Amino acid sequence: MSNSATFILAPFVAAFLIFVFRFYTREGASSITNPSFLCAIGTVALAFAYLGLGVFGMLPDYGTIIFGVVGAALMVLAIVRMFQI
């Protein structure tokens, strides 16, 4: 893993911010069991898993690509959920 591989975290950050924005604006931050809150927590957990695996050198050969695809999927999910009523 190179030092420039941290750009993979950009979709995770974007998805997290969108999930949190939806949690506070659309769902009124009423309960921690709301799907947006749980997705935000999951996004942060995956980002920390990526960083942890990279630090300990346990990231698989194509792990960066896999985490990038998962981050992009989470970002798309966050955008789609933002426009749902």
C-alpha positions as CSV (number, residue, x, y, z in Angstrom):
1,M,0.0,0.0,0.0
2,S,1.4,3.4,-0.9
3,N,0.9,6.6,0.8
4,S,-1.4,7.9,-2.0
5,A,-3.9,5.0,-1.4
6,T,-5.7,7.1,1.2
7,F,-7.8,8.7,-1.5
8,I,-9.9,5.6,-1.2
9,L,-11.3,7.1,2.0
10,A,-12.9,9.9,0.1
11,P,-16.1,8.0,-0.8
12,F,-16.3,6.8,2.8
13,V,-16.1,10.3,4.1
14,A,-18.7,11.6,1.6
15,A,-21.1,8.7,2.4
16,F,-20.7,9.3,6.2
17,L,-21.4,13.0,5.8
18,I,-24.5,12.4,3.7
19,F,-25.8,9.7,6.1
20,V,-25.3,12.1,9.1
21,F,-26.9,14.9,7.2
22,R,-30.0,12.8,6.4
23,F,-30.1,11.5,10.0
24,Y,-30.3,15.1,11.4
25,T,-32.4,16.7,8.7
26,R,-34.9,14.1,7.5
27,E,-35.1,11.7,10.4
28,G,-34.9,14.3,13.1
29,A,-32.1,12.5,15.0
30,S,-34.8,10.7,16.9
31,S,-33.2,7.3,17.5
32,I,-29.9,5.6,17.1
33,T,-31.6,2.7,15.5
34,N,-32.5,4.7,12.4
35,P,-31.0,3.2,9.2
36,S,-29.1,6.4,8.4
37,F,-27.3,6.3,11.7
38,L,-26.5,2.7,11.5
39,C,-25.1,3.2,7.9
40,A,-23.0,6.1,9.2
41,I,-21.5,3.9,11.9
42,G,-20.9,1.1,9.4
43,T,-19.2,3.5,7.1
44,V,-16.8,4.6,9.8
45,A,-16.2,1.0,10.8
46,L,-15.2,0.1,7.3
47,A,-13.0,3.1,7.0
48,F,-11.2,2.2,10.2
49,A,-10.9,-1.4,9.0
50,Y,-9.2,-0.2,5.8
51,L,-6.8,2.0,7.8
52,G,-6.1,-0.7,10.4
53,L,-5.4,-3.4,7.8
54,G,-3.1,-1.0,6.0
55,V,-1.2,-0.1,9.1
56,F,-0.7,-3.7,10.2
57,G,0.2,-4.7,6.7
58,M,-2.6,-7.2,6.5
59,L,-4.4,-5.6,3.5
60,P,-4.8,-8.1,0.7
61,D,-3.3,-7.5,-2.7
62,Y,-6.5,-6.1,-4.1
63,G,-7.9,-4.8,-0.9
64,T,-7.6,-1.2,-2.0
65,I,-9.7,-1.9,-5.0
66,I,-12.3,-3.8,-3.0
67,F,-12.5,-1.1,-0.3
68,G,-12.8,1.5,-3.1
69,V,-15.7,-0.3,-4.7
70,V,-17.4,-0.7,-1.3
71,G,-16.9,3.0,-0.5
72,A,-18.3,4.0,-3.9
73,A,-21.3,1.7,-3.3
74,L,-21.9,3.3,0.1
75,M,-21.7,6.7,-1.4
76,V,-24.3,5.8,-4.1
77,L,-26.5,4.3,-1.4
78,A,-26.2,7.5,0.7
79,I,-27.1,9.7,-2.3
80,V,-30.1,7.5,-3.2
81,R,-31.3,7.5,0.4
82,M,-30.9,11.2,0.6
83,F,-33.5,11.7,-2.1
84,Q,-35.9,9.1,-0.7
85,I,-38.8,10.4,1.3
